[in-house]
């Protein structure tokens, strides 16, 4: 993935299992780390780590390890 990603990029990378709105809510709640640009749009400097964190939240770390 690119060096930085938007909320929509993260949602699409997860195959539609989670909506962009949920990702925004998790960022606003402090569950996912993100930056904001000059327009106030959320972006992720490390999208691969963000995707992994979302998967851990959805499936649990132990269950995710079993899938790999």
Phi and psi restraints in degrees (range 20) as a CNS / XPLOR table:
assign (resid 1 and name C) (resid 2 and name N)
       (resid 2 and name CA) (resid 2 and name C) 1.0 -65.1 20.0 2
assign (resid 2 and name N) (resid 2 and name CA)
       (resid 2 and name C) (resid 3 and name N) 1.0 172.0 20.0 2
assign (resid 2 and name C) (resid 3 and name N)
       (resid 3 and name CA) (resid 3 and name C) 1.0 -71.5 20.0 2
assign (resid 3 and name N) (resid 3 and name CA)
       (resid 3 and name C) (resid 4 and name N) 1.0 -21.0 20.0 2
assign (resid 3 and name C) (resid 4 and name N)
       (resid 4 and name CA) (resid 4 and name C) 1.0 -145.5 20.0 2
assign (resid 4 and name N) (resid 4 and name CA)
       (resid 4 and name C) (resid 5 and name N) 1.0 149.3 20.0 2
assign (resid 4 and name C) (resid 5 and name N)
       (resid 5 and name CA) (resid 5 and name C) 1.0 -140.5 20.0 2
assign (resid 5 and name N) (resid 5 and name CA)
       (resid 5 and name C) (resid 6 and name N) 1.0 155.1 20.0 2
assign (resid 5 and name C) (resid 6 and name N)
       (resid 6 and name CA) (resid 6 and name C) 1.0 -91.7 20.0 2
assign (resid 6 and name N) (resid 6 and name CA)
       (resid 6 and name C) (resid 7 and name N) 1.0 174.1 20.0 2
assign (resid 6 and name C) (resid 7 and name N)
       (resid 7 and name CA) (resid 7 and name C) 1.0 -57.8 20.0 2
assign (resid 7 and name N) (resid 7 and name CA)
       (resid 7 and name C) (resid 8 and name N) 1.0 -44.4 20.0 2
assign (resid 7 and name C) (resid 8 and name N)
       (resid 8 and name CA) (resid 8 and name C) 1.0 -63.7 20.0 2
assign (resid 8 and name N) (resid 8 and name CA)
       (resid 8 and name C) (resid 9 and name N) 1.0 -39.6 20.0 2
assign (resid 8 and name C) (resid 9 and name N)
       (resid 9 and name CA) (resid 9 and name C) 1.0 -59.9 20.0 2
assign (resid 9 and name N) (resid 9 and name CA)
       (resid 9 and name C) (resid 10 and name N) 1.0 -42.8 20.0 2
assign (resid 9 and name C) (resid 10 and name N)
       (resid 10 and name CA) (resid 10 and name C) 1.0 -65.1 20.0 2
assign (resid 10 and name N) (resid 10 and name CA)
       (resid 10 and name C) (resid 11 and name N) 1.0 -45.6 20.0 2
assign (resid 10 and name C) (resid 11 and name N)
       (resid 11 and name CA) (resid 11 and name C) 1.0 -60.4 20.0 2
assign (resid 11 and name N) (resid 11 and name CA)
       (resid 11 and name C) (resid 12 and name N) 1.0 -44.2 20.0 2
assign (resid 11 and name C) (resid 12 and name N)
       (resid 12 and name CA) (resid 12 and name C) 1.0 -65.2 20.0 2
assign (resid 12 and name N) (resid 12 and name CA)
       (resid 12 and name C) (resid 13 and name N) 1.0 -37.6 20.0 2
assign (resid 12 and name C) (resid 13 and name N)
       (resid 13 and name CA) (resid 13 and name C) 1.0 -63.9 20.0 2
assign (resid 13 and name N) (resid 13 and name CA)
       (resid 13 and name C) (resid 14 and name N) 1.0 -26.0 20.0 2
assign (resid 13 and name C) (resid 14 and name N)
       (resid 14 and name CA) (resid 14 and name C) 1.0 -88.4 20.0 2
assign (resid 14 and name N) (resid 14 and name CA)
       (resid 14 and name C) (resid 15 and name N) 1.0 5.5 20.0 2
assign (resid 14 and name C) (resid 15 and name N)
       (resid 15 and name CA) (resid 15 and name C) 1.0 72.3 20.0 2
assign (resid 15 and name N) (resid 15 and name CA)
       (resid 15 and name C) (resid 16 and name N) 1.0 24.5 20.0 2
assign (resid 15 and name C) (resid 16 and name N)
       (resid 16 and name CA) (resid 16 and name C) 1.0 80.9 20.0 2
assign (resid 16 and name N) (resid 16 and name CA)
       (resid 16 and name C) (resid 17 and name N) 1.0 10.7 20.0 2
assign (resid 16 and name C) (resid 17 and name N)
       (resid 17 and name CA) (resid 17 and name C) 1.0 -77.4 20.0 2
assign (resid 17 and name N) (resid 17 and name CA)
       (resid 17 and name C) (resid 18 and name N) 1.0 -11.9 20.0 2
assign (resid 17 and name C) (resid 18 and name N)
       (resid 18 and name CA) (resid 18 and name C) 1.0 -145.5 20.0 2
assign (resid 18 and name N) (resid 18 and name CA)
       (resid 18 and name C) (resid 19 and name N) 1.0 144.1 20.0 2
assign (resid 18 and name C) (resid 19 and name N)
       (resid 19 and name CA) (resid 19 and name C) 1.0 -86.0 20.0 2
assign (resid 19 and name N) (resid 19 and name CA)
       (resid 19 and name C) (resid 20 and name N) 1.0 160.3 20.0 2
assign (resid 19 and name C) (resid 20 and name N)
       (resid 20 and name CA) (resid 20 and name C) 1.0 -63.1 20.0 2
assign (resid 20 and name N) (resid 20 and name CA)
       (resid 20 and name C) (resid 21 and name N) 1.0 -33.8 20.0 2
assign (resid 20 and name C) (resid 21 and name N)
       (resid 21 and name CA) (resid 21 and name C) 1.0 -63.1 20.0 2
assign (resid 21 and name N) (resid 21 and name CA)
       (resid 21 and name C) (resid 22 and name N) 1.0 -40.3 20.0 2
assign (resid 21 and name C) (resid 22 and name N)
       (resid 22 and name CA) (resid 22 and name C) 1.0 -64.6 20.0 2
assign (resid 22 and name N) (resid 22 and name CA)
       (resid 22 and name C) (resid 23 and name N) 1.0 -41.7 20.0 2
assign (resid 22 and name C) (resid 23 and name N)
       (resid 23 and name CA) (resid 23 and name C) 1.0 -62.1 20.0 2
assign (resid 23 and name N) (resid 23 and name CA)
       (resid 23 and name C) (resid 24 and name N) 1.0 -43.9 20.0 2
assign (resid 23 and name C) (resid 24 and name N)
       (resid 24 and name CA) (resid 24 and name C) 1.0 -58.7 20.0 2
assign (resid 24 and name N) (resid 24 and name CA)
       (resid 24 and name C) (resid 25 and name N) 1.0 -45.0 20.0 2
assign (resid 24 and name C) (resid 25 and name N)
       (resid 25 and name CA) (resid 25 and name C) 1.0 -62.1 20.0 2
assign (resid 25 and name N) (resid 25 and name CA)
       (resid 25 and name C) (resid 26 and name N) 1.0 -41.1 20.0 2
assign (resid 25 and name C) (resid 26 and name N)
       (resid 26 and name CA) (resid 26 and name C) 1.0 -66.2 20.0 2
assign (resid 26 and name N) (resid 26 and name CA)
       (resid 26 and name C) (resid 27 and name N) 1.0 -35.8 20.0 2
assign (resid 26 and name C) (resid 27 and name N)
       (resid 27 and name CA) (resid 27 and name C) 1.0 -65.4 20.0 2
assign (resid 27 and name N) (resid 27 and name CA)
       (resid 27 and name C) (resid 28 and name N) 1.0 -47.4 20.0 2
assign (resid 27 and name C) (resid 28 and name N)
       (resid 28 and name CA) (resid 28 and name C) 1.0 -63.0 20.0 2
assign (resid 28 and name N) (resid 28 and name CA)
       (resid 28 and name C) (resid 29 and name N) 1.0 -30.7 20.0 2
assign (resid 28 and name C) (resid 29 and name N)
       (resid 29 and name CA) (resid 29 and name C) 1.0 -83.4 20.0 2
assign (resid 29 and name N) (resid 29 and name CA)
       (resid 29 and name C) (resid 30 and name N) 1.0 -6.4 20.0 2
assign (resid 29 and name C) (resid 30 and name N)
       (resid 30 and name CA) (resid 30 and name C) 1.0 85.9 20.0 2
assign (resid 30 and name N) (resid 30 and name CA)
       (resid 30 and name C) (resid 31 and name N) 1.0 9.6 20.0 2
assign (resid 30 and name C) (resid 31 and name N)
       (resid 31 and name CA) (resid 31 and name C) 1.0 -76.7 20.0 2
assign (resid 31 and name N) (resid 31 and name CA)
       (resid 31 and name C) (resid 32 and name N) 1.0 -37.0 20.0 2
assign (resid 31 and name C) (resid 32 and name N)
       (resid 32 and name CA) (resid 32 and name C) 1.0 -116.2 20.0 2
assign (resid 32 and name N) (resid 32 and name CA)
       (resid 32 and name C) (resid 33 and name N) 1.0 136.1 20.0 2
assign (resid 32 and name C) (resid 33 and name N)
       (resid 33 and name CA) (resid 33 and name C) 1.0 -80.2 20.0 2
assign (resid 33 and name N) (resid 33 and name CA)
       (resid 33 and name C) (resid 34 and name N) 1.0 137.5 20.0 2
assign (resid 33 and name C) (resid 34 and name N)
       (resid 34 and name CA) (resid 34 and name C) 1.0 -154.3 20.0 2
assign (resid 34 and name N) (resid 34 and name CA)
       (resid 34 and name C) (resid 35 and name N) 1.0 162.9 20.0 2
assign (resid 34 and name C) (resid 35 and name N)
       (resid 35 and name CA) (resid 35 and name C) 1.0 -108.3 20.0 2
assign (resid 35 and name N) (resid 35 and name CA)
       (resid 35 and name C) (resid 36 and name N) 1.0 167.1 20.0 2
assign (resid 35 and name C) (resid 36 and name N)
       (resid 36 and name CA) (resid 36 and name C) 1.0 -124.9 20.0 2
assign (resid 36 and name N) (resid 36 and name CA)
       (resid 36 and name C) (resid 37 and name N) 1.0 140.0 20.0 2
assign (resid 36 and name C) (resid 37 and name N)
       (resid 37 and name CA) (resid 37 and name C) 1.0 -89.1 20.0 2
assign (resid 37 and name N) (resid 37 and name CA)
       (resid 37 and name C) (resid 38 and name N) 1.0 -173.3 20.0 2
assign (resid 37 and name C) (resid 38 and name N)
       (resid 38 and name CA) (resid 38 and name C) 1.0 -64.0 20.0 2
assign (resid 38 and name N) (resid 38 and name CA)
       (resid 38 and name C) (resid 39 and name N) 1.0 -19.9 20.0 2
assign (resid 38 and name C) (resid 39 and name N)
       (resid 39 and name CA) (resid 39 and name C) 1.0 -89.2 20.0 2
assign (resid 39 and name N) (resid 39 and name CA)
       (resid 39 and name C) (resid 40 and name N) 1.0 -8.6 20.0 2
assign (resid 39 and name C) (resid 40 and name N)
       (resid 40 and name CA) (resid 40 and name C) 1.0 90.2 20.0 2
assign (resid 40 and name N) (resid 40 and name CA)
       (resid 40 and name C) (resid 41 and name N) 1.0 6.7 20.0 2
assign (resid 40 and name C) (resid 41 and name N)
       (resid 41 and name CA) (resid 41 and name C) 1.0 -76.6 20.0 2
assign (resid 41 and name N) (resid 41 and name CA)
       (resid 41 and name C) (resid 42 and name N) 1.0 139.8 20.0 2
assign (resid 41 and name C) (resid 42 and name N)
       (resid 42 and name CA) (resid 42 and name C) 1.0 -81.4 20.0 2
assign (resid 42 and name N) (resid 42 and name CA)
       (resid 42 and name C) (resid 43 and name N) 1.0 139.4 20.0 2
assign (resid 42 and name C) (resid 43 and name N)
       (resid 43 and name CA) (resid 43 and name C) 1.0 -143.5 20.0 2
assign (resid 43 and name N) (resid 43 and name CA)
       (resid 43 and name C) (resid 44 and name N) 1.0 158.1 20.0 2
assign (resid 43 and name C) (resid 44 and name N)
       (resid 44 and name CA) (resid 44 and name C) 1.0 -117.6 20.0 2
assign (resid 44 and name N) (resid 44 and name CA)
       (resid 44 and name C) (resid 45 and name N) 1.0 115.2 20.0 2
assign (resid 44 and name C) (resid 45 and name N)
       (resid 45 and name CA) (resid 45 and name C) 1.0 -70.9 20.0 2
assign (resid 45 and name N) (resid 45 and name CA)
       (resid 45 and name C) (resid 46 and name N) 1.0 -22.7 20.0 2
assign (resid 45 and name C) (resid 46 and name N)
       (resid 46 and name CA) (resid 46 and name C) 1.0 -128.3 20.0 2
assign (resid 46 and name N) (resid 46 and name CA)
       (resid 46 and name C) (resid 47 and name N) 1.0 77.0 20.0 2
assign (resid 46 and name C) (resid 47 and name N)
       (resid 47 and name CA) (resid 47 and name C) 1.0 -61.9 20.0 2
assign (resid 47 and name N) (resid 47 and name CA)
       (resid 47 and name C) (resid 48 and name N) 1.0 -34.6 20.0 2
assign (resid 47 and name C) (resid 48 and name N)
       (resid 48 and name CA) (resid 48 and name C) 1.0 -62.8 20.0 2
assign (resid 48 and name N) (resid 48 and name CA)
       (resid 48 and name C) (resid 49 and name N) 1.0 -39.4 20.0 2
assign (resid 48 and name C) (resid 49 and name N)
       (resid 49 and name CA) (resid 49 and name C) 1.0 -68.5 20.0 2
assign (resid 49 and name N) (resid 49 and name CA)
       (resid 49 and name C) (resid 50 and name N) 1.0 -36.6 20.0 2
assign (resid 49 and name C) (resid 50 and name N)
       (resid 50 and name CA) (resid 50 and name C) 1.0 -65.2 20.0 2
assign (resid 50 and name N) (resid 50 and name CA)
       (resid 50 and name C) (resid 51 and name N) 1.0 -44.3 20.0 2
assign (resid 50 and name C) (resid 51 and name N)
       (resid 51 and name CA) (resid 51 and name C) 1.0 -61.3 20.0 2
assign (resid 51 and name N) (resid 51 and name CA)
       (resid 51 and name C) (resid 52 and name N) 1.0 -42.9 20.0 2
assign (resid 51 and name C) (resid 52 and name N)
       (resid 52 and name CA) (resid 52 and name C) 1.0 -62.8 20.0 2
assign (resid 52 and name N) (resid 52 and name CA)
       (resid 52 and name C) (resid 53 and name N) 1.0 -41.4 20.0 2
assign (resid 52 and name C) (resid 53 and name N)
       (resid 53 and name CA) (resid 53 and name C) 1.0 -63.5 20.0 2
assign (resid 53 and name N) (resid 53 and name CA)
       (resid 53 and name C) (resid 54 and name N) 1.0 -42.4 20.0 2
assign (resid 53 and name C) (resid 54 and name N)
       (resid 54 and name CA) (resid 54 and name C) 1.0 -62.8 20.0 2
assign (resid 54 and name N) (resid 54 and name CA)
       (resid 54 and name C) (resid 55 and name N) 1.0 -44.4 20.0 2
assign (resid 54 and name C) (resid 55 and name N)
       (resid 55 and name CA) (resid 55 and name C) 1.0 -61.2 20.0 2
assign (resid 55 and name N) (resid 55 and name CA)
       (resid 55 and name C) (resid 56 and name N) 1.0 -40.2 20.0 2
assign (resid 55 and name C) (resid 56 and name N)
       (resid 56 and name CA) (resid 56 and name C) 1.0 -63.8 20.0 2
assign (resid 56 and name N) (resid 56 and name CA)
       (resid 56 and name C) (resid 57 and name N) 1.0 -39.5 20.0 2
assign (resid 56 and name C) (resid 57 and name N)
       (resid 57 and name CA) (resid 57 and name C) 1.0 -66.1 20.0 2
assign (resid 57 and name N) (resid 57 and name CA)
       (resid 57 and name C) (resid 58 and name N) 1.0 -38.3 20.0 2
assign (resid 57 and name C) (resid 58 and name N)
       (resid 58 and name CA) (resid 58 and name C) 1.0 -77.4 20.0 2
assign (resid 58 and name N) (resid 58 and name CA)
       (resid 58 and name C) (resid 59 and name N) 1.0 -42.4 20.0 2
assign (resid 58 and name C) (resid 59 and name N)
       (resid 59 and name CA) (resid 59 and name C) 1.0 -106.5 20.0 2
assign (resid 59 and name N) (resid 59 and name CA)
       (resid 59 and name C) (resid 60 and name N) 1.0 -16.8 20.0 2
assign (resid 59 and name C) (resid 60 and name N)
       (resid 60 and name CA) (resid 60 and name C) 1.0 85.0 20.0 2
assign (resid 60 and name N) (resid 60 and name CA)
       (resid 60 and name C) (resid 61 and name N) 1.0 143.2 20.0 2
assign (resid 60 and name C) (resid 61 and name N)
       (resid 61 and name CA) (resid 61 and name C) 1.0 -61.3 20.0 2
assign (resid 61 and name N) (resid 61 and name CA)
       (resid 61 and name C) (resid 62 and name N) 1.0 -44.1 20.0 2
assign (resid 61 and name C) (resid 62 and name N)
       (resid 62 and name CA) (resid 62 and name C) 1.0 -64.5 20.0 2
assign (resid 62 and name N) (resid 62 and name CA)
       (resid 62 and name C) (resid 63 and name N) 1.0 -42.5 20.0 2
assign (resid 62 and name C) (resid 63 and name N)
       (resid 63 and name CA) (resid 63 and name C) 1.0 -66.5 20.0 2
assign (resid 63 and name N) (resid 63 and name CA)
       (resid 63 and name C) (resid 64 and name N) 1.0 -38.4 20.0 2
assign (resid 63 and name C) (resid 64 and name N)
       (resid 64 and name CA) (resid 64 and name C) 1.0 -64.1 20.0 2
assign (resid 64 and name N) (resid 64 and name CA)
       (resid 64 and name C) (resid 65 and name N) 1.0 -39.3 20.0 2
assign (resid 64 and name C) (resid 65 and name N)
       (resid 65 and name CA) (resid 65 and name C) 1.0 -62.4 20.0 2
assign (resid 65 and name N) (resid 65 and name CA)
       (resid 65 and name C) (resid 66 and name N) 1.0 -34.2 20.0 2
assign (resid 65 and name C) (resid 66 and name N)
       (resid 66 and name CA) (resid 66 and name C) 1.0 -67.8 20.0 2
assign (resid 66 and name N) (resid 66 and name CA)
       (resid 66 and name C) (resid 67 and name N) 1.0 -32.3 20.0 2
assign (resid 66 and name C) (resid 67 and name N)
       (resid 67 and name CA) (resid 67 and name C) 1.0 -73.3 20.0 2
assign (resid 67 and name N) (resid 67 and name CA)
       (resid 67 and name C) (resid 68 and name N) 1.0 -24.2 20.0 2
